[in-house]
Structure formats: C-alpha cells, structure tokens
Amino acid sequence: IESGEGTLQAAMRELWEETRLGAAPDRTGTGSTPSADVIEQSEGVDAVIKWHTDGPITSSDSIHVGDDGVVRWHYVISQYFAHVESSSGPEEAPKMIASDDA
C-alpha cells in the first residue's frame, strides 16, 4: 500500500498495474475510497470491472520468522472481489495486458 492509500484503492491500482484492467491509478493523493460498488471501464482494454466493496472481502497474514524465532516480516494481504466482463458481452473474455511487475 502506498502512503495515504486505502486497501480498496491499493487493490484497484495493483489490478491496473498488473493487467491494465480498470482505471489508471489516481496518483494525486486526492482520490477517495468508494463506499459502494464501483464499475470501471478500462481505457484501451475491452473490459468492465465491478468491484464489490461491501463483500466478500477478507485478509490473511504471511508471517516470516527467522531461525532465532524473531519475526522478520509480517504482511497483511487484503483480498477484494471484482467481477470482470468483456465490454462485448459475458461470452467473450476480456483482453488483459501483462505489465513488467506481473
């Protein structure tokens, strides 16, 4: 998560960075976290994304302990649910573009 970024904003940004699905991230720091389901039209990609912001969402931990028993890293991984469809209809898979961090 980037400084000042909410978990949903981070999920939306990560999806865009890794697949180019969704909208380009708001890097001005003025973006707000949506409070209801969000539908995004991907620019240059034939897809519509519906983010289900009120569930199901969950989180999990990835805790890394050294040989000395001391916790070295503790990641909290938040998972959001989004439904992706091709703009051409549900029978056609949307086009995804892998980026350099995918």
C-alpha positions in Angstrom: 0.0 0.0 0.0 1.3 3.4 -0.9 1.2 6.2 1.8 -2.3 7.5 2.2 -3.9 4.8 0.0 -6.8 2.7 1.2 -6.9 -1.1 0.8 -9.5 -0.9 -2.0 -7.6 1.8 -3.8 -4.5 -0.4 -3.5 -6.3 -3.4 -4.9 -7.6 -1.3 -7.8 -4.1 0.1 -8.5 -2.5 -3.4 -8.3 -5.0 -4.9 -10.7 -4.4 -2.0 -13.2 -0.6 -2.2 -12.8 -0.5 -6.0 -13.4 -3.2 -6.4 -16.1 -4.2 -2.9 -17.3 -7.8 -3.7 -16.3 -9.6 -0.8 -14.6 -8.7 2.8 -14.5 -5.2 4.2 -14.2 -4.5 5.0 -10.6 -5.0 8.4 -9.1 -1.5 9.4 -8.0 -2.5 12.9 -6.9 -3.5 11.7 -3.4 -6.9 13.2 -3.8 -8.8 10.0 -4.7 -11.3 8.8 -2.3 -12.2 5.2 -1.4 -15.5 4.3 -3.0 -18.2 3.4 -0.4 -20.4 1.4 -2.8 -19.9 -1.0 -5.7 -17.8 0.6 -8.3 -18.0 0.0 -12.1 -14.9 0.9 -14.1 -14.4 1.0 -17.8 -10.9 0.1 -18.8 -9.3 2.6 -21.1 -7.9 0.8 -24.2 -9.0 -2.6 -22.9 -12.3 -4.2 -23.7 -13.5 -4.9 -20.2 -15.8 -3.6 -17.5 -15.0 -4.3 -13.8 -17.5 -4.3 -11.0 -15.8 -4.0 -7.6 -17.9 -5.5 -4.8 -16.9 -3.1 -2.0 -19.2 -4.4 0.7 -18.2 -8.0 0.4 -16.8 -10.5 0.2 -13.6 -9.1 1.4 -11.1 -10.8 3.6 -7.5 -10.6 4.7 -4.8 -13.1 5.5 -1.3 -13.0 7.1 2.1 -14.0 5.8 4.4 -14.1 8.8 8.1 -14.8 8.3 10.1 -15.9 11.3 13.9 -16.2 11.4 15.9 -19.2 12.7 16.2 -17.2 16.0 12.4 -17.1 16.4 12.2 -13.3 15.7 9.5 -12.2 13.3 11.3 -10.7 10.2 8.3 -9.7 8.1 4.6 -9.7 8.7 2.5 -9.0 5.6 -1.3 -8.5 5.8 -2.9 -9.4 2.5 -6.3 -7.9 1.7 -8.5 -9.6 -0.9 -11.4 -7.9 -2.7 -13.9 -9.4 -5.1 -14.3 -7.9 -8.5 -16.3 -9.2 -11.5 -14.7 -8.7 -14.8 -16.6 -8.8 -18.1 -15.8 -8.0 -21.7 -17.5 -4.9 -22.9 -18.6 -7.1 -25.9 -20.7 -9.3 -23.5 -20.2 -12.1 -20.9 -19.4 -14.8 -23.5 -16.2 -13.1 -24.6 -13.1 -13.0 -22.4 -11.7 -9.5 -21.7 -8.2 -8.6 -23.1 -5.6 -8.3 -20.4 -2.1 -6.8 -20.9 0.6 -8.0 -18.6 3.0 -5.3 -17.3 6.5 -5.5 -16.0 5.6 -6.4 -12.5 3.1 -9.1 -13.3 
